[in-house]
Amino acid sequence: MTRSAVNFVLILIGSLVPVVTAGPFAPDAGQPGSTAIPIPADVNDVSVFVGWVDGVVVERGLKQIDDPSQGYASHGVPDDALGFPETAPQSIDGVVSLGDGGIATLTFSKPIADGPGYDFAIFENGFTVIAPNQMFLELAFVEVSSDGVHYERFSAISLTQTESQIPNLGAIDTTDIHNFAGKYRRGYGTPFDLDEIRDVNDLVDVTAITHVRLVDVVGTLQSQYASYDALGNIVNDPWKTNFSTGGFDLDAVGVIHEKTLLADINGDGIVNLVDFSALSAAWQSGTESSNWNHKCDLDPSINDLINIDDVVVMMNQWLMTGVSLEADINGDGIVNLVDYAAFSLAWRSGPEDSDWNLKCNLAPSINYLINIHDMFVMMSQWLMMETWYTE
């Protein structure tokens, strides 16, 4: 079926969708209250994203989970998930399709860190507005790990009806779903805040997330194959998607906050003797050793041994402290007129506005508008400096 034919069918379906009361969660991109983050103007724009995923392993799922004879999803290659997202609207280019229950494990050479507000965002290629908030979306669960072994899943919720199956060109109301990758259409990232799982799992360090795992939601209502949300609800999303592009279509993952001090092993914000003690306890160990500590492998690009290469990283960061001033918008170590200038450009904007800047949302626990609450944070930190700051 051609793209124009698909669009015609979607519009036709949209005309048959009854008007329903909006759900309790954030609406689609461009609407007040949306949390969608637009793709930056270009890869050099670091106003929101400081990095992108740089490693990926994909385990494809079947095109149709209850009929293995149809084979596996096959569109794209894993490397399509790396780097900057695809910018062409309503396109299947530049994505890798997971299939029913498929898994993508993404790795980051610079770990993601829990900072103010959202910490990373996931891009998919949902498309075509059928009606307000009614979108063709394919969803995935999101899990994170700081060692590639122990994972914690974000609590995803689906309030979509389960009386009738959403067909493979059907729509999901964005206000009925929360904490699923794929909530927003192509061109917009779905953001996630590591603070939500900070105290949930002692084996997952939210200050140093090295792995993000996406698990495709199998949208069928058949209980033996269905996917279930954090409340035990079946997740109803478009199914059967029994073609090469079936399942979640991964485009990119952007990093908003990353760990800058790899040698801050205990995560207290400074590299000192406490961290050196941890490194010493793991000295000369490898992944198979009983005293192995993945947090001490400070230069994993060289090898998986705790040795002199890791000591060099620690010495280069000795007594350095991490950035802790939210109002230091440009990250130069001091809150001054440069930060105020960036803040002024985003004044009174929200996520749906072109001039919105996530880094200016200094009080995200209150709202996502750049307003007086954020100004109070900036004024409280005015002319404050990081301990490493030099003029």
N, C-alpha and C positions, 0 to 999 in steps of 0.2 A: 504494500500500500504506500503510495507517495505521501510526502509530508503534507502537501496541500489537501489530499484526501483525508488524512488523519485529522487535520485541523477542522475540516468540514464536519466530520463525524463528532468531534468534541463539541463544536458549537451546537450541533443538533442535540446532543445529549444534554448540554447546558440549558437549552430551551425547555427541556422536560424536567429539570431539577426544581423541586418546589422550594419556595422561600422558607428557610428555617431560622430559628433563633440562634444567634451566634453562641459559640461555646465560651468557656472562661479563659482560654489561653490567647497568646499574642496573635494578632491577625497577620495577613499577608504583607509582603514588602510594599512600602509606599503608603501604608495606612497608619494613622496615629496609634501608638502603642506597639507597633511591630518591632521586633528585635533583630530583623534581617540586616545583615551587613553587606553592602554592595561590594563587588569586585573593585579593587583600586584602579586608578586610571592606567597605571602601568606597573611593571615589576619593580621599578625604582621608587615607587611611592610607598614609604614606610610609615605613613601617618597612622595606620591601624595595624597592619601586619608586619612583623619584624622578620619573619621567615616562613618557609614552606616545607612540607614533608619532603624528606630526601631518601627514604627507603621504603619499599613495599613488597609484601608477599601476598599473593591472592590464591585462595582456594575456591574454585568455581563451584556453584551449585547447579542443580538440574534446571532445565528450562521449565519443567512442570514436575513438581515433587511427587505427584502420584502416578506418573507415567515415565519411568526411567528410559523407556525406548526412544524418547525424543532427544536424549542426549543433554549436553551441558550448554549453558550460556557461553558465548564465545566472542562477543564483541569487544574490541579494544585489546590493549595489552597492559600489564600492570604498570609500566612506566608512564602510562597516560595519567596516572594519579599524582605524579611527581611535579613539583614546582608550581608555577603560576597557573590559575584556572583558565579554561577556555572562555572566550568572551563572546563568541557568536551566539545570538539568541536562538532558541528552539532548534538546537543542533544536537546530533548524536556524536559529533566529532570530539576527540580529546577526552573520552571517558572510558573506563573499564567496567563492564557489566558483571555483576556477581552471581546472578541466577538465584533460584529459590534457596534461601538459607546459606548462600555463599558468604565467605569471610575474607576481609582485607585487613592485614596487619601492617600498620604504618609505623615507621621508626624515624626518630629525630636525633641528629648528631648533637644538637644543642637542646637539652631537655626543655619541655614546656613547664612553666612555673605558675603557681597560683598567685595572681596579682589582683588589683582592684577590678571588680566587674568580670567580664568574660575573658577567657584565657586562650581559646582557639575556636576556629569555625570550620565547618565542613560544607563543601560545595557539591551539589548534585545537579542534574539537568532536567528537573521537573519543568513542565511548560504549559502554556496556554491558559489564560484566565477564562474560565467557563462562566462564572458569576462571582460576585464579591466573596472572596476567600475560598472559592471552589476551584481547586487546582488538580491537575494530573500529577500525582506525587508517588514516588516509590521510596519506602522508608527503610531505615536500618537502626538497630540498637548501637549504642556507643559505649565502649569499655576502655579503661585506661590502666596502664601499669607503669611502675618505675623500675621493673627488673625483667620484663618480658615473660614472667612466669605467673605472678599473682595479679589478677585483674579485678577491677571494680566497675560495675555497670551503672551508668546514670539511670535514675528512676524515670523511665519513660511511661507516659500515660496516654491512652487512647480512649476517647469518649465517643468515637464513631459508632453508629448503630451496627448491630450484629444480626439483624433480622434477615437481611438480604445481602448477598455477595456483591461487592463493588466490582463491576466488570473491568476487563483489561484496558478500556479507554474511559473508565469512570473517574469520578472526582472525590477528593477528600477536602473537608472543611478545615483550614489551617487552625481555626480557633478551637478545634476539638482534639488537637494533638500537642504534646509537650515532650521535649527532650528526646526527640527522634532526629537523627540525621535525615536530611531530605525534606524537612518541613517547608523549606522555601524553594521557589523556582530558580531556574538557571539565572546566573547573574548575581545571586545573593547567597551568602553563607549563613548557615544555622549555627549560632554561637553556643558555647558551653562554658560553665563556670566551675572550676575545680573545687571551689569552696563548698559546693554542695556535697562533696564526698570526703571532705577533710577529715572528719572524725568517724568515718564509717568502717574503714579497713586499715588496721595498723600495718599491714604489709604493702600498702600503696602509699608512696610518698608524694603528696601533691605539689611539693616544691621541686620535683625533678621527674616529670613524666617523660619516659623515653619511648613508650609504645601507645598507640591508639588502635583499637580493634573495632572494626565495623562488622556487624552480623546482619545480613539481609533479613528483613521481616517477610516471612512467608504469609501472604495476605489471605490465604484461604480460610473459610469458616469451618472446614473439616477439622474436628477436634484432634484427630490423630496427627495432623500435619501443621496445625495452626501455631502461630506465635502469640505469646501472652505478655501483656504489659505488667508493670510493677504492682497493679491492683488485682491481677488475675483475669483481666478482661482479654478476650480474643481481639487481636489487632486486625481490623478489616482494611486492607488496602488493595489496589487494583490487581486482579488475578482472574484468569490465568494470563500470565505474560509469557506464553510459551514460544518465544522467538529468541534470536541470538542476543538481543539487547535486554532480555528479561532480567528482572530483579533490580536491586539498587545499582545505579550508575554513578560510580565515584569519579569526581572531577578533580578535586584538590582539597588539601587541608592547610589552612593558614594559621600561623602562630602569632598570638597577640602579646603574650608574656613568655619570655624564655629565661631560663636560669643562666645568669651571666658568670657566676662564680662556681665553677665545677668543683673546686677544691673545698667548698664549704660543705663538708660531708655531713655534718649533723644539722645543717639547715638553720643555724642561729643567726645568720647574716654576716658572719666574719670568719675569715680563714686564720686559725690560730692553733695553739697546742692541742686543743681538744680534737681537731681534725687530724693533726699529725699523729696523735695517739691511735686513732682509728686506722689510719694508713699503715702505721707500724704493725698493728695486730694482723693486718692482711698481707704483710710484706712477703713477696715471692710466691704468693698463692696464685692458682689458676682456677678456672671455673669448676674443676673437679675436686678442689681442695676443701676441707672442712672449714677452714678459716677464710674462705673466699667471701669478699664483700663487693658487690657490683658497684657500690657508690665510690669505691676507692679506685676503680678503673677509670682514671681521669683522662686518659687518651686512648679510647677503645679503637681508634682508627689504626693504631700501630699493632696491638696484640691484645690478648685477653689475660695478660699477666700483670700483677701488681709489682712494678719494678721502677727503675730509674726514670723511665719516661713519665711516669705518674708523679714522681717526686719533682721533676722539672716543672710540671704544671702547677703543683702546689707552691713551689718557691716563687714562681712568677706572680702568684696571687696572694702571697703572704701578707697578712694583716689588712687585706682589702676587705671592704664591706659592700654588700649588694645595694642596689638602688631601692630606697624605701620611701622616698618623697613622691607621693602621688602627683603633686602639682608640678614636679619637674618634667614637664610634658615632652621636652626635646631630649631628656636624658643626659644633660651635660653636667649634672651634679649640683646645680643651684637653681632655686626658684626665683626668677627675675622677669624683666620686661620681655625677654624672648618668649617665655612661656605665656605671659599675659597677652602678647600679640596673637599667638596661636589660639588662646582661649577666646579672645575677642572675635576672631573670625568665625567661631562656632557658636557664638552667643545666641540663645533662644532657639537653637536648632534641636531636632530630634532625629532618631534613626532613619526616618523617611526623607529627610532633607539632604540636599546635595552638599551643604556646608557642614554637616555633622562630623565630628571627630571623636571617636571613641575614647581617645586618651584625655579628652577634656571633660569626660563624664566622671568627675572626681568623687561624686556621691552616688554611685550606682544603686545602693541599697534603698534610696529614696525614690528615684525615677530615672528615666533615660533622657531627660531634657537637660540641656546645658543652661543652667539658671543660677539663681541666688544661692542655692544649696552648694553648688560647685564653687561658686565665688568664695563662700565662707572657708572651704577647704584650702583654696589658694591663699587667701589672706592669712590663715593660721600658719602657713608654711612660708610666708613671704621672706625672701632673702636667706632662708635656711639652706645649709649646704651638707652634702654627703661628706663623710670623713675623708674620702679620697680626693675631694675636689681641690684643684689648684688653678689659680688664675692664669 
